[in-house]
């Protein structure tokens, strides 16, 4: 009985990692109506597998867990691809924003110096990079470069935050994939345990049947030792019995 309970407890543990894997994948699509519908469907299926139902049908429970885990693996692979694409996009945005910031940080001091020198000398239009700027136009150019550089720096900060979140999510997905593979191995092992348990249960039944058959055989054997006799058998037995007095008379004793 203890072995049977241990076997069932091992089988029941399978649901834990499957749920965890599903939650990790669910975190990627928590705002998706399709995903929420899918999660509700899975919850209903898991609800069916109560401890009583698991004990009644451990094989199909393991099949269910295996199907759920394999589906989770597929979802995780899809998430991996999605994360990789998003990260590639953010990396490209970061590269472009950094180039713009570097250029802005380079030309802004040049523009400011050009303005200050022209204003000091009161020499307008001022020349910068082969172009001539009157005072107002150069002011607007300085403000534009400053604003665009500041905007690009804010964008870089936002993109950097997004990349870090994607890296963290990638780590979660990688761990979930490892957990899923471990789970599939556990399911395979538990399936073998269920087979062993079935063999054990069958052997127990055979032993009980053997005991019954042996008891029946022993009963027959015991009855044969005290077989009843008919009256003719009893008469025959009496007739064959030697009378000692007659024997002694014959022998002249």
Steps between C-alpha positions, in 0.01 A plus 500: 500500500788739586660431160173575324459829686859596421441425134187714491671785686781496244248512218306786663817710521508516121235772489719748688761570234240493222307779672819700558601470136152610393521803731836606357366481147184673614703792628608573144142543381319615811318771304393269220131402482594187307750401765258565787243276329765232459602524866135466611468186288813352651380585851178308435697200378729509805195528726379164366811327631416485867706267722217247473497510120879481487491189718234345277678570172868591551595405144265747331594762759864463395396517135316823575803646681727398214272667244484819708877506547570446131256780415679722753833419332356608165368824654836565660679452169259747339571742785871456442457603138281797595751618760787468254315708240406768751855516633639533146263792441597670826870443435463669162313791660770531765773507235322771299420706809859480623633617164261795510596582860871480424452731204286739705755508782767581239328771298316680781822643649606601148170680437514676836858610441408626152210700640701647787784604269269656241303678772818626662637625167152608390580330173192353335422274320719248678653208316474143624581186298503699176158657555409853602256568786349824610464554874143368536559201276812401693306529827232268362769258381659489845163442669407230248824309545471527879139379505563215258809389690306508829214302341744239369658466844156442654430245228827324578402476866159358408649252253765396751227428755311296241811300411561420867139382538535282192825353636325420828208345313741298287659364817153400630415330172832313493444376854142401416627302199748318723224434754276367223766256382552385858124464529483278191771280651305480827182409310685219323635371830159521667343315208741213565412512870134468409583195287693348788211573733258327262730198489522503879122521533460215250755289685317560826179377340679195364641422841155527657360270230790262552431489871136421436588225253760357737251497785254316278764241398607449859139451602456230235822333607392508860158354417663214309676385815171446682296358213168350610427124440187321400347210700637248245846646555456466871379134464796422276727648758350289769526185286865549436583555862677198663354364825786432739318210676440316174859559396637359825270196473631425153852532613435247784560749766 
